[in-house]
Amino acid sequence: MSQVLRTQLEQGVQALKLDLAPAQIDLLMSFMDLLQKWNKVYNLTAVRDPQEMMTHHLLDSLAAVAPLRRHVAGLQQGGVAAVKLLDVGSGGGLPGVVFAICCPDVDVSCVDTVGKKAAFIQQAAVALKLRNLHGVHARVETLTTPFDLISCRAFASLPDFVTWSRSALAAPHGVWLAMKGKHPEDEIAALPADVSVFHVEQLTVPGLDAERCIVWLRVKN
């Protein structure tokens, strides 16, 4: 089964045109093993089937890696040396752990209000030897450390997401990366007046017949 899943992962990575080293593929597979193991005890995700976990979690998260890398490259060219990303409501580390594996030059913190989920992220960081990955047990509203990027996936409505995480957004260049299903027109319409959407990027997830997009947001200057 694991070989079948690995092949599916490799084909998905190829379809997404992601340049990942074999060692990164190994880490992604090891992460999925960890997630399945801990899930039995800690209920990190409702998805139990390994095949479904591959498409709905791993490949779904990987679909956002190329857009993330492009934005990070722009930040680095603009003089941001050490890019810091906060993944909000990360749960079982999706997409935060996937981002940390695929973007080793980005420092990734996964925040969750549930202690066992933050503990799982810490365990994953140790087990996978990811020095750029940190689990944070806190409410996002209490964080004041500035992050260059704040991401979420199936976390909350856009207005709630930006309002709750605003205190952690680095000024003036910080942006939000919200992974969504269908284009969330109602949520965009309900955003605070000083927050703007500067790009809605359609995503295609290999093996998943569902609408996906990234909504990119920033505070208006």
Residue frames relative to the residue before (quaternion, step in Angstrom):
aa qw qx qy qz dx dy dz
M 1.0000 0.0000 0.0000 0.0000 0.00 0.00 0.00
S 0.6643 0.5197 -0.3148 0.4354 3.57 0.91 -0.93
Q 0.6340 0.5218 -0.3351 0.4620 3.60 1.09 -0.70
V 0.6150 0.5374 -0.3330 0.4713 3.57 1.08 -0.75
L 0.6739 0.4920 -0.2859 0.4712 3.56 0.94 -0.92
R 0.6367 0.5259 -0.3337 0.4546 3.56 1.00 -0.81
T 0.6365 0.5231 -0.3205 0.4676 3.57 0.99 -0.86
Q 0.6449 0.5171 -0.3129 0.4679 3.55 0.99 -0.86
L 0.6385 0.5228 -0.3133 0.4699 3.57 1.02 -0.83
E 0.6722 0.5014 -0.2978 0.4561 3.58 0.87 -0.96
Q 0.6582 0.4974 -0.3053 0.4756 3.57 1.00 -0.81
G 0.6373 0.5319 -0.3145 0.4605 3.56 1.07 -0.76
V 0.6356 0.5276 -0.3075 0.4724 3.55 1.01 -0.89
Q 0.6423 0.5199 -0.3020 0.4754 3.55 1.05 -0.87
A 0.6620 0.5106 -0.2994 0.4598 3.59 0.93 -0.92
L 0.6956 0.4520 -0.2604 0.4941 3.58 1.11 -0.71
K 0.3633 -0.7599 0.4583 0.2839 3.58 1.40 -0.05
L 0.3426 0.7295 -0.5088 0.3027 3.55 0.98 0.93
D 0.3022 -0.7406 0.5750 0.1717 3.54 -0.90 0.94
L 0.1485 0.7943 -0.5698 0.1496 3.57 -0.04 1.31
A 0.4429 -0.6790 0.5211 0.2670 3.56 -1.03 0.84
P 0.6452 -0.5111 0.3838 0.4185 3.62 -1.18 0.45
A 0.6233 0.5477 -0.3412 0.4417 3.59 1.05 -0.73
Q 0.6475 0.5065 -0.3209 0.4703 3.60 1.09 -0.66
I 0.5970 0.5324 -0.3483 0.4888 3.58 1.14 -0.67
D 0.6219 0.5421 -0.3262 0.4614 3.58 1.01 -0.87
L 0.6722 0.5049 -0.2940 0.4547 3.57 0.92 -0.96
L 0.6421 0.5214 -0.3243 0.4590 3.59 0.98 -0.81
M 0.6541 0.4956 -0.3047 0.4835 3.58 1.02 -0.82
S 0.6477 0.5092 -0.3156 0.4708 3.59 0.99 -0.82
F 0.6197 0.5381 -0.3351 0.4627 3.57 1.06 -0.76
M 0.6594 0.5028 -0.3159 0.4611 3.58 0.94 -0.85
D 0.6125 0.5405 -0.3401 0.4659 3.58 1.06 -0.73
L 0.6513 0.5197 -0.2991 0.4651 3.56 0.96 -0.96
L 0.6515 0.5323 -0.3051 0.4462 3.55 0.94 -0.97
Q 0.6657 0.4978 -0.2980 0.4693 3.58 0.95 -0.90
K 0.6577 0.5272 -0.3031 0.4445 3.55 0.98 -0.91
W 0.7174 0.4388 -0.2445 0.4828 3.57 0.81 -1.04
N 0.5926 0.6084 -0.3592 0.3868 3.56 1.11 -0.68
K 0.5958 0.5865 -0.3530 0.4200 3.56 1.12 -0.68
V 0.7528 0.3748 -0.1890 0.5070 3.56 1.07 -0.77
Y 0.8201 0.3184 -0.1192 0.4602 3.56 0.84 -1.02
N 0.3361 -0.7769 0.4832 0.2235 3.60 1.26 -0.03
L 0.1000 0.8403 -0.5198 0.1170 3.57 0.74 1.11
T 0.7941 0.0328 0.0065 0.6069 3.57 1.14 -0.66
A 0.5185 -0.6470 0.4659 0.3089 3.57 -1.14 0.66
V 0.5963 0.5655 -0.3558 0.4450 3.58 1.26 -0.41
R 0.1269 -0.8237 0.5516 0.0324 3.59 -0.62 1.14
D 0.6508 0.5474 -0.3156 0.4210 3.56 1.02 -0.84
P 0.4910 -0.6937 0.4359 0.2962 3.64 -0.69 1.06
Q 0.6328 0.5396 -0.3251 0.4503 3.58 1.03 -0.82
E 0.6753 0.4816 -0.2746 0.4864 3.55 0.96 -0.93
M 0.6122 0.5527 -0.3364 0.4544 3.56 1.08 -0.77
M 0.6273 0.5485 -0.3246 0.4474 3.56 1.05 -0.82
T 0.7495 0.3943 -0.2320 0.4785 3.61 0.75 -1.03
H 0.7633 0.4260 -0.2186 0.4336 3.57 0.70 -1.13
H 0.7596 0.3375 -0.1965 0.5201 3.60 1.15 -0.48
L 0.7768 0.3823 -0.2188 0.4500 3.56 0.46 -1.23
L 0.7250 0.4124 -0.2549 0.4892 3.60 0.69 -1.04
D 0.5902 0.5664 -0.3554 0.4523 3.57 1.11 -0.67
S 0.6802 0.4675 -0.2801 0.4903 3.59 0.96 -0.86
L 0.6449 0.5408 -0.3173 0.4370 3.57 1.00 -0.85
A 0.5754 0.6079 -0.3778 0.3958 3.61 1.13 -0.58
A 0.6894 0.4737 -0.2767 0.4730 3.60 1.19 -0.50
V 0.4917 0.7061 -0.4164 0.2938 3.60 1.25 -0.24
A 0.6648 0.5047 -0.3241 0.4452 3.63 0.84 -0.89
P 0.6561 0.4834 -0.3256 0.4794 3.65 0.89 -0.79
L 0.6309 0.5272 -0.3301 0.4637 3.59 1.02 -0.80
R 0.6579 0.5191 -0.3121 0.4477 3.58 0.86 -0.93
R 0.6345 0.5278 -0.3300 0.4582 3.59 0.99 -0.82
H 0.6771 0.4854 -0.3028 0.4629 3.57 0.89 -0.88
V 0.6368 0.5305 -0.3229 0.4568 3.58 0.99 -0.85
A 0.6316 0.5303 -0.3290 0.4600 3.59 0.97 -0.85
G 0.6450 0.5187 -0.3120 0.4665 3.60 1.02 -0.80
L 0.6403 0.5170 -0.3181 0.4708 3.57 1.01 -0.82
Q 0.6648 0.5105 -0.3022 0.4541 3.57 0.95 -0.93
Q 0.6445 0.5050 -0.3180 0.4780 3.57 1.03 -0.78
G 0.6817 0.4838 -0.2755 0.4746 3.56 1.17 -0.63
G 0.6667 -0.5566 0.2819 0.4078 3.57 1.28 0.19
V 0.5114 0.5993 -0.4493 0.4212 3.62 1.25 0.18
A 0.2695 -0.8231 0.4787 0.1440 3.57 -0.14 1.29
A 0.8034 0.1550 -0.0579 0.5720 3.59 0.70 -1.10
V 0.1959 -0.8147 0.5381 0.0916 3.59 -0.12 1.30
K 0.1404 -0.7934 0.5907 0.0431 3.57 -0.86 1.06
L 0.0951 -0.7987 0.5941 0.0101 3.56 -0.86 1.06
L 0.1644 -0.7589 0.6236 0.0905 3.55 -1.05 0.86
D 0.1476 -0.7724 0.6133 0.0742 3.58 -0.76 1.06
V 0.2271 -0.8255 0.5112 0.0754 3.56 -0.48 1.27
G 0.8266 0.0961 -0.1041 0.5447 3.56 -0.93 0.94
S 0.1284 0.8775 -0.4527 0.0929 3.49 1.15 0.81
G 0.2528 -0.8002 0.5131 0.1801 3.59 1.19 -0.45
G 0.8263 -0.1299 0.1342 0.5314 3.55 -0.60 -1.17
G 0.6805 -0.5183 0.2899 0.4292 3.59 1.18 0.45
L 0.5584 0.5879 -0.3891 0.4371 3.54 1.19 0.57
P 0.5600 -0.2809 -0.7744 0.0885 1.56 -1.28 2.13
G 0.3477 0.8100 -0.4473 0.1512 3.62 1.25 -0.13
V 0.6984 0.4521 -0.2857 0.4757 3.60 0.80 -0.98
V 0.6186 0.5371 -0.3378 0.4633 3.59 1.05 -0.76
F 0.6369 0.5157 -0.3198 0.4756 3.60 1.00 -0.83
A 0.6614 0.5190 -0.3095 0.4443 3.59 0.92 -0.92
I 0.6573 0.5014 -0.3038 0.4735 3.60 1.03 -0.79
C 0.7561 0.4200 -0.2110 0.4554 3.58 0.85 -1.00
C 0.7630 0.2503 -0.1411 0.5790 3.59 1.22 -0.46
P 0.1060 -0.8592 0.4970 0.0590 3.60 0.47 1.18
D 0.6562 0.5077 -0.3196 0.4576 3.60 1.21 -0.36
V 0.6194 0.4992 -0.3452 0.4980 3.59 1.32 0.10
D 0.3206 -0.7353 0.5672 0.1865 3.58 -0.91 0.96
V 0.1036 -0.8426 0.5284 -0.0082 3.58 -0.42 1.28
S 0.0595 -0.7652 0.6406 0.0229 3.56 -0.88 1.03
C 0.1753 -0.7757 0.6008 0.0818 3.57 -0.87 1.02
V 0.1043 -0.8166 0.5666 0.0359 3.57 -0.54 1.14
D 0.0881 0.7752 -0.6213 0.0730 3.55 -1.02 0.88
T 0.4761 -0.6767 0.4815 0.2892 3.56 -1.07 0.72
V 0.6439 0.5046 -0.3157 0.4807 3.58 1.26 -0.37
G 0.4678 -0.7352 0.4227 0.2490 3.55 -0.53 1.23
K 0.6774 0.5033 -0.3119 0.4364 3.59 0.89 -0.89
K 0.6280 0.5243 -0.3424 0.4620 3.60 1.13 -0.56
A 0.6371 0.5001 -0.3166 0.4938 3.59 1.03 -0.79
A 0.6316 0.5313 -0.3228 0.4632 3.60 1.06 -0.78
F 0.6244 0.5360 -0.3385 0.4564 3.58 1.04 -0.76
I 0.6362 0.5241 -0.3310 0.4594 3.59 0.97 -0.83
Q 0.6422 0.5180 -0.3150 0.4690 3.57 0.97 -0.88
Q 0.6478 0.5169 -0.3045 0.4696 3.57 1.00 -0.88
A 0.6437 0.5197 -0.3129 0.4665 3.58 1.00 -0.87
A 0.6302 0.5434 -0.3284 0.4469 3.59 1.01 -0.84
V 0.6728 0.4808 -0.2830 0.4859 3.58 1.02 -0.87
A 0.6990 0.4944 -0.2764 0.4366 3.58 0.77 -1.08
L 0.7549 0.3678 -0.1961 0.5063 3.58 1.00 -0.84
K 0.3755 -0.7563 0.4544 0.2836 3.58 1.37 0.02
L 0.3412 0.7268 -0.5087 0.3107 3.55 0.92 1.00
R 0.2205 -0.8096 0.5333 0.1076 3.57 -0.17 1.28
N 0.6800 0.4902 -0.2844 0.4652 3.58 1.22 -0.43
L 0.6380 0.5124 -0.3227 0.4757 3.59 1.26 0.32
H 0.0120 0.8064 -0.5886 0.0547 3.58 -0.88 0.99
G 0.2660 -0.7350 0.6003 0.1693 3.55 -1.05 0.80
V 0.0873 -0.8013 0.5917 0.0146 3.58 -0.83 0.99
H 0.1863 -0.7729 0.5988 0.0971 3.57 -0.70 1.10
A 0.4145 0.6819 -0.4925 0.3473 3.56 -0.21 1.30
R 0.4742 -0.5696 0.5534 0.3801 3.51 -1.36 0.04
V 0.5283 -0.6681 0.4106 0.3256 3.58 -0.78 0.96
E 0.5953 0.5954 -0.3648 0.3975 3.62 1.09 -0.65
T 0.6771 0.5110 -0.2904 0.4429 3.59 1.17 -0.56
L 0.5820 0.6055 -0.3749 0.3926 3.61 1.24 -0.24
T 0.0821 -0.8076 0.5833 0.0280 3.55 -0.95 0.91
T 0.4319 0.6663 -0.4813 0.3713 3.61 1.27 -0.01
P 0.3875 -0.7489 0.4754 0.2510 3.63 -0.74 0.92
F 0.1123 -0.7792 0.6152 0.0426 3.56 -0.97 0.96
D 0.4887 -0.6767 0.4778 0.2737 3.55 -1.08 0.81
L 0.7786 0.1075 -0.0377 0.6171 3.55 1.20 -0.67
I 0.0674 -0.7646 0.6386 0.0553 3.55 -1.08 0.76
S 0.0907 -0.8283 0.5528 0.0009 3.56 -0.57 1.18
C 0.0327 0.7654 -0.6416 -0.0387 3.53 -1.34 0.27
R 0.1222 -0.7613 0.6331 0.0682 3.52 -1.28 0.47
A 0.8342 -0.1061 0.0276 0.5405 3.57 -0.60 1.18
F 0.3492 0.7729 -0.4581 0.2661 3.55 1.01 0.87
A 0.7613 -0.2217 0.2155 0.5700 3.59 0.63 -1.10
S 0.6617 -0.4464 0.3737 0.4725 3.55 -1.27 -0.08
L 0.6475 -0.5381 0.3673 0.3953 3.59 -1.15 0.52
P 0.6524 0.5044 -0.3467 0.4469 3.66 0.84 -0.80
D 0.6695 0.4832 -0.3058 0.4741 3.61 0.94 -0.84
F 0.6295 0.5582 -0.3268 0.4305 3.57 0.96 -0.91
V 0.7306 0.4194 -0.2616 0.4711 3.61 0.72 -0.99
T 0.6382 0.5343 -0.3337 0.4426 3.58 1.04 -0.73
W 0.7057 0.4755 -0.2692 0.4510 3.57 0.86 -0.98
S 0.7730 0.3803 -0.1957 0.4686 3.60 0.95 -0.83
R 0.3927 0.7824 -0.4308 0.2192 3.56 1.29 -0.13
S 0.6463 0.5464 -0.3270 0.4204 3.58 0.99 -0.80
A 0.7012 0.4529 -0.2652 0.4826 3.60 1.23 -0.37
L 0.5344 0.6383 -0.4075 0.3754 3.62 1.25 0.03
A 0.4103 -0.7148 0.5138 0.2382 3.57 -0.78 1.06
A 0.2435 -0.7560 0.5904 0.1435 3.55 -0.99 0.86
P 0.6686 -0.2183 -0.7030 -0.1051 1.54 -2.10 1.36
H 0.6041 0.6409 -0.3189 0.3502 3.59 1.30 -0.22
G 0.4788 0.7165 -0.4229 0.2804 3.62 1.21 -0.28
V 0.0780 -0.7947 0.6009 0.0354 3.58 -1.08 0.72
W 0.3683 -0.6827 0.5810 0.2464 3.52 -1.37 0.33
L 0.1411 -0.7516 0.6411 0.0646 3.55 -1.12 0.82
A 0.0090 0.8214 -0.5683 0.0478 3.58 -0.27 1.25
M 0.2482 -0.7648 0.5796 0.1323 3.56 -0.69 1.13
K 0.0028 -0.8167 0.5723 -0.0734 3.55 -0.68 1.16
G 0.5329 -0.5801 0.4940 0.3681 3.55 -1.35 0.13
K 0.8109 0.0505 0.0135 0.5828 3.56 -0.23 -1.27
H 0.6617 -0.4887 0.3947 0.4093 3.55 -1.29 0.47
P 0.2496 -0.8302 0.4814 0.1292 3.64 -0.36 1.22
E 0.1166 -0.8536 0.5039 0.0626 3.59 0.55 1.18
D 0.6663 0.5109 -0.3128 0.4440 3.60 0.87 -0.92
E 0.6612 0.5020 -0.3072 0.4651 3.58 0.97 -0.84
I 0.6345 0.5246 -0.3268 0.4640 3.58 0.99 -0.82
A 0.6541 0.5230 -0.3054 0.4532 3.58 0.99 -0.85
A 0.7177 0.4523 -0.2407 0.4716 3.59 1.15 -0.64
L 0.4002 0.7351 -0.4679 0.2839 3.62 1.25 0.11
P 0.6053 -0.5291 0.4296 0.4112 3.61 -1.18 0.45
A 0.6393 -0.5910 0.3444 0.3513 3.57 -1.08 0.79
D 0.7449 0.4088 -0.2376 0.4708 3.59 1.04 -0.66
V 0.6037 0.5045 -0.3767 0.4889 3.61 1.24 0.35
S 0.0743 -0.8187 0.5691 0.0204 3.58 -0.79 0.98
V 0.3865 -0.6618 0.5900 0.2542 3.53 -1.26 0.59
F 0.1264 -0.8245 0.5461 0.0778 3.60 -0.61 1.04
H 0.8016 0.0179 -0.0359 0.5965 3.58 1.25 -0.07
V 0.0802 -0.7345 0.6684 0.0855 3.56 -1.11 0.72
E 0.1254 -0.8328 0.5391 -0.0069 3.54 -0.43 1.30
Q 0.3337 -0.7489 0.5403 0.1892 3.57 -0.66 1.13
L 0.1625 -0.7811 0.5982 0.0744 3.57 -1.03 0.84
T 0.1776 -0.7380 0.6366 0.1362 3.53 -1.23 0.59
V 0.1769 -0.7925 0.5777 0.0832 3.57 -0.66 1.11
P 0.4392 -0.7047 0.4848 0.2748 3.63 -0.61 1.07
G 0.8365 0.1911 -0.1552 0.4896 3.57 -0.87 0.99
L 0.7018 0.4090 -0.2620 0.5211 3.58 1.28 0.05
D 0.1947 -0.7950 0.5683 0.0845 3.55 -0.56 1.20
A 0.4797 0.6337 -0.4601 0.3957 3.55 0.34 1.28
E 0.5243 -0.6289 0.4663 0.3349 3.56 -1.15 0.58
R 0.0376 0.7761 -0.6275 0.0497 3.53 -1.04 0.88
C 0.0869 0.7888 -0.6076 0.0335 3.57 -1.11 0.62
I 0.3175 -0.6719 0.6181 0.2564 3.51 -1.40 0.18
V 0.1748 -0.7377 0.6416 0.1168 3.54 -0.99 0.91
W 0.1724 -0.7806 0.5973 0.0646 3.56 -0.66 1.19
L 0.0123 -0.8191 0.5719 -0.0433 3.59 -0.77 1.05
R 0.0070 -0.7757 0.6305 0.0276 3.53 -1.27 0.45
V 0.5382 -0.5687 0.4966 0.3746 3.54 -1.34 0.24
K 0.4693 -0.6756 0.4840 0.2983 3.59 -0.88 0.92
N 0.4582 -0.6788 0.5018 0.2784 3.55 -1.06 0.79
